[in-house]
Structure formats: C-alpha cells, structure tokens
Amino acid sequence: MASRYPCARLFPPRLGSLMAAVGVSLAIGACSSGTTEPPTSHMFTVTIQNVGNAYPFIKSGIFNTPFGATAPGPIGPGAAYEFSFTAPKGAKLSLATMFVPSNDFFYAPDTAGIALYNPDGSPVSGDVTDQFKLWDAGTEINQEPGLGPDQPQRQAGPNTGAADPDSLVRVAPDSFGNLPAVNAVLKVVIAPGPNSSFTVRVENVSNSTTLSTSDGKTQAVPLAPGVWVVHTDPAPLFRPGTPDRHEGLEALAEDGNPAPLGATLASRTGITVPLAPGVYAVSSSPGILYTSGQPDLGVGLEALAEDGKPATLAAALAADTLVSASGAFATPVGGSGPGAIGPGQSYQFSFQAVPGENLSLATMFVPSNDLFYAPSDSGIPLFNGSTPISGDVTAQMMLWDAGTEVNQEPGVGPDQPQRQAAPNTGTSEQEPVEPIGQVGGDAFTYPKTGDIIKVTITSQ
C-alpha cells in the first residue's frame, strides 16, 4: 500500500494536483534521495456527548388576564381568557382553572389531556368542553360551594381552611347537592391557526342563577387564572387517586393562584434535542464537508442534515483523496446498534493524524429540518505546532443550516425527523450553508450550542 505521505503532500494537496496537471515536477532533492521522514502520527479519540436536558413538556404557560383587559384577574359571566401556542402532531393540551366558590375545586380534562390533532393528522377545532370535569384537589376540607367561609371570596387570607381528611385528587363530590353542570359554567374552544398554532378560549358562561345555595339565593361562578401545558405523556398536572404532588396545584385550586404551578411547569418545558449519527473527516484542506456561504456540495450533507443519515456523505469522504481518515459514528457508547443519542448518551470514535491536519465532523440537530452541529469549514486543528491537542473543543462547534430545506419551528415542524411521513419530505430551498445565526428570516429560538453538545478530544 502506498504511503499516505508522498512527496506531493509537501505542497498543499490541491496545489500539488494543479502543478502536476501542468507538468511541474513535484520532486525535490530530499524526496529523490529517499531521506525525508514522514511526520509522526498520533492517535486521537473523540467523544461527542449529548449534554442537553430531557424535557417532559413541549410548551406551557399561565393565563391570568381576561381577554380585552389590561391586568390579571378572575373572569365572571361573559368574560374569557385566551392564550396561543404552537404544538407538534401527537401533542395533547391540559389546563386547569379554579371553580372559585369552593375550597379546592378546579376544572381540567382527564389526565390524558385533549388531543390537538385528529387521527388523520388534521388539527382539532371547536368546542372541547365535554372533555372537562370538575376535580377536588384533596388539599382542603370542603364547605358548601358558594357559602364556605374559607373560600376565596370570604376567607381572611390564602390557604386558611382545614386540611381535607381525604387527601386524594378525585372528581369533585356533590356533597351539598348544588354543583352545576360543567357546561353551565365553562366553555373551552380550540381554534387552529397556521404553522401548527392554536388559540384556546376559556369562557365563563355562568350567570347569576347558576349556583344555588342553601340560604335560598343564587350566584354566578367566577373562574380564576390558571395554567396550561402541551405534553405527550399523561398526567402533567395531577393523577386521580393519588395525593397532590406539592408542585403548585394546591395554590391554584384553593386560592386561584397559578404562579407556583406555572413555575413548576416552566422548569420542565423545552425542546429535547437528540443528536443523530454523523461523520468525521481528517484533512489538511478546508471545505471538506461544506464551505460557509456556499451551497451544499451535493455529496451527502443534505441527507445527514435533514434526516440524520450519514452513509452517503461517509462514502464520499472515504473516496476523497484529500482526506486521510474518515468514517461514520452511529452506535451510541454502550449501545448494541446504530441510533440517535439523547441527553446523557454519547458517541466515540478514534483515528490517526499528523501535524497540519484538522478534524471536521457533523451531527444532526434532530428536531429541525436541516440543522447540524459542526466546527468551522476548516475544521478543528489537531495540533499546536507538533504537539497534539487534548481537551474540550466544544467552543469550536456551531449550529449550521444546510440550506436545503425550509426551516420550521424546532421541535414542532411537521417535516422534522420525528414527525415527517418519509425522509426528505420538507419544502426544498437552495440557500448557502451558514451558521444558524446568519440565516436570514429565521426568527426561531435555538439553545446555546454548549447546552446541547460537548466534544472532547483525547490524544495518545
């Protein structure tokens, strides 16, 4: 097998090829005498870690300002709350709002939540009130709805009632025989919009005769500010038959205060970012995988960046004479087969390199249309002079846009790998490969690179 350090490598590879093509001799005295020693190679091991967080909730928030109002407050008859969000296919919506003339009753759907998409993939639209129930949080002993002295309109301060001897969350019992039907108090309507968006309207449809009390009087039923959450797993707010989790539901159900539960949800809300199998290449030449500001080279980066498939690009790199070592990393450390890595998992690969060579690598930011993590187009220098580097090189990594498919909201877009009907199904575009911060017209928010990926190089 021929040496990978022939005399022609004394010149930059592409310059050497050009000189040979025009008949310029590449030989010099040292080569012809056979006395030139090849550079000393070193072994390197690269570890790519997913250091992101696994978030159980996709979106969440608080609704507290009545529609058309300028300040937070409860809603009475005819008033409503509205809130909007985006959500991917397969997502569910849960929300909770207090039945104010009670000690700890609240309206919410069952723990599965309300499906936001129909089985055929179309967005849900219309009145979903029939999916709501009135629940008892099990945190404060019940008094007659509308008359209890420890209910918000009459209590001396928040959280003043006695503890409930039955501490389990359950459907609200009609112990006093005056609970109105859910649809006599509440109306919830979902309206889908463009780009996977939804607007939810929570309306108070009670009136002055809705709630009858034992003193012979009637009254309307105010509704308090509440919380909402978009999720896939069930029971984001509570689970019937178990005690309150002490995450903020008590404050919402007893006092109409959504802030503690809203804060809990916010701390668990975000984009979980898997990283897909990728490629690496060692070379002394820049632009091996792509050139910043130029269109994709068309040798496989598109499949990697859109669908997490590295095979085509890996094959192209293996045939590239400017590349001294290359390959695909596909099997997670400790795994038995190829697959993406989630938070806490990693890939690892090794190779040999000589001074003057750089490392290029790329791995897909999976909840996207065509984004990938990689260093600059010249790669990561593997030597400081003749000394091989070791350590954390994450600072040299960036999030890139391949410019091959129109971007959709990360974690939501229907043409992203977790949701697309088939590979390469998004709307094509012909834009240059650029760092994501330079992509014109992309108003989406992305996590900091170091919050998702960590790349460490160890030399031997």
Secondary structure, DSSP 4 states (H G I P E B T S, - for coil): ---SS-GGGGS-HHHHHHHHHTT-----HHHHHT-PPPPPPEEEEEEEEE-----SEEEEEEE-S-TT-SS---B-TT-EEEEEEE--TT-EEEEEEEBSSSSSEEEEE-TT-EESB-TTSPBP-EE-GGGEEEEE-SSS----TTT-TTSTTT-SSTT-SPPPS--B-EEPP-TTS-PPPGGGTEEEEEEE-STTEEEEEEEE---TTSEE-TTS-EE---B--EEEEEESSS-SS--TTSB--SSSHHHHHHH---HHHHHHHHHTBS----B--EEEEEESSS-SS--TTS---SSSHHHHHHH---HHHHHHHHT-TTEEEEEEE-SPTT-SS---B-TT-EEEEEEEE-TT-EEEEEEEBSSSSSEEEE--TT-EE-EETTEEP-EE-GGG-EEEE-SSB----TTT-TTSTTT-SSTT-SPB-----EEGGG-TT-------GGGTEEEEEEE-
